[in-house]
């Protein structure tokens, strides 16, 4: 998924919109959904996407780690989600020639 936001340590990073890539890997018991083929029996991935979008397009944060943690927290609030792995990456011009800066975290439901 790709969203635009104003995140970074330097003021210049927050001054203009930047592209952020987000990957989610969700763990859930999907046995019932496999048997019934009903959306109500699985994780609604549009809600997971909306959680990531809200964080990236929301209030500026300094660290990719903070973005990933906020996304994970929101996704874990969705029904049936037991764990989530979140990867957030960006390609700021200020970091050339580095291709991208990225972090990956995994969180589980408490």
C-alpha positions as CSV (number, residue, x, y, z in Angstrom):
1,X,0.0,0.0,0.0
2,X,1.2,3.5,-0.7
3,X,0.2,6.7,1.1
4,X,1.5,10.2,1.5
5,X,2.4,11.8,4.8
6,X,4.6,14.3,6.5
7,X,6.9,12.3,8.8
8,X,10.6,12.5,9.6
9,X,13.1,13.8,12.1
10,X,14.1,16.8,10.0
11,X,11.7,19.8,9.5
12,X,12.3,19.5,5.7
13,X,10.9,15.9,5.8
14,X,7.7,17.2,7.4
15,X,7.4,20.3,5.1
16,X,6.4,18.3,2.0
17,X,4.3,15.2,1.5
18,X,6.4,12.1,1.1
19,X,5.4,8.6,-0.2
20,X,5.3,5.8,2.4
21,X,5.0,2.2,1.6
22,X,3.2,-0.1,4.1
23,X,3.0,-3.9,4.1
24,X,0.8,-5.8,6.6
25,X,0.9,-9.4,7.4
26,X,-2.0,-10.4,9.5
27,X,-2.4,-13.5,11.6
28,X,-5.9,-14.7,12.4
29,X,-7.9,-17.9,12.7
30,X,-9.3,-18.1,9.2
31,X,-10.8,-21.6,9.5
32,X,-14.4,-20.4,9.6
33,X,-13.9,-18.1,6.6
34,X,-12.5,-20.9,4.6
35,X,-15.6,-23.0,5.3
36,X,-18.2,-20.3,4.9
37,X,-16.7,-17.9,2.3
38,X,-18.3,-15.0,4.2
39,X,-16.6,-11.7,4.9
40,X,-18.1,-11.6,8.3
41,X,-16.0,-14.6,9.2
42,X,-12.6,-13.1,8.3
43,X,-10.6,-10.0,8.7
44,X,-11.9,-7.1,6.7
45,X,-8.8,-6.0,4.8
46,X,-10.3,-2.7,3.8
47,X,-10.4,-1.9,7.6
48,X,-6.7,-2.8,7.9
49,X,-5.9,-0.6,4.9
50,X,-7.9,2.2,6.4
51,X,-6.0,1.9,9.7
52,X,-2.6,2.2,7.9
53,X,-3.9,5.1,5.8
54,X,-5.2,7.0,8.9
55,X,-1.8,6.8,10.5
56,X,0.3,7.7,7.5
57,X,-2.0,10.6,6.5
58,X,-2.5,11.7,10.1
59,X,-0.4,13.6,12.6
60,X,3.3,13.9,11.8
61,X,5.7,11.6,13.6
62,X,9.5,11.6,13.7
63,X,10.3,7.9,13.5
64,X,9.3,5.1,11.2
65,X,9.2,2.9,14.3
66,X,6.4,5.2,15.7
67,X,4.4,4.9,12.5
68,X,4.7,1.1,12.4
69,X,3.7,0.8,16.1
70,X,0.7,3.1,15.6
71,X,-0.5,1.1,12.6
72,X,0.0,-2.2,14.5
73,X,-2.0,-1.0,17.4
74,X,-5.0,0.0,15.2
75,X,-4.9,-3.3,13.2
76,X,-4.8,-5.3,16.4
77,X,-8.1,-3.6,17.4
78,X,-9.8,-5.2,14.4
79,X,-12.0,-8.4,15.1
80,X,-10.2,-11.7,14.7
81,X,-6.7,-10.2,14.4
82,X,-4.3,-12.1,16.7
83,X,-1.0,-10.7,15.4
84,X,0.3,-8.3,12.8
85,X,3.6,-7.6,11.1
86,X,4.0,-4.1,9.8
87,X,6.7,-2.8,7.4
88,X,6.9,0.9,6.7
89,X,9.4,2.3,4.2
90,X,10.1,5.7,2.7
91,X,12.5,7.1,0.1
92,X,13.4,10.6,1.2
93,X,15.5,12.6,-1.2
94,X,17.7,13.7,1.7
95,X,18.9,10.1,2.1
96,X,20.3,9.7,-1.5
97,X,21.9,7.4,-2.6
98,X,20.1,5.1,-0.1
99,X,17.2,3.4,-1.9
100,X,14.9,3.5,1.1
101,X,14.6,3.6,4.9
102,X,12.4,0.9,6.4
103,X,11.4,-0.8,9.6
104,X,9.5,-4.0,10.3
105,X,7.8,-4.9,13.6
106,X,5.5,-7.6,14.8
107,X,2.9,-7.2,17.6
108,X,0.5,-9.6,19.1
109,X,-2.8,-9.1,20.9
110,X,-2.3,-8.9,24.6
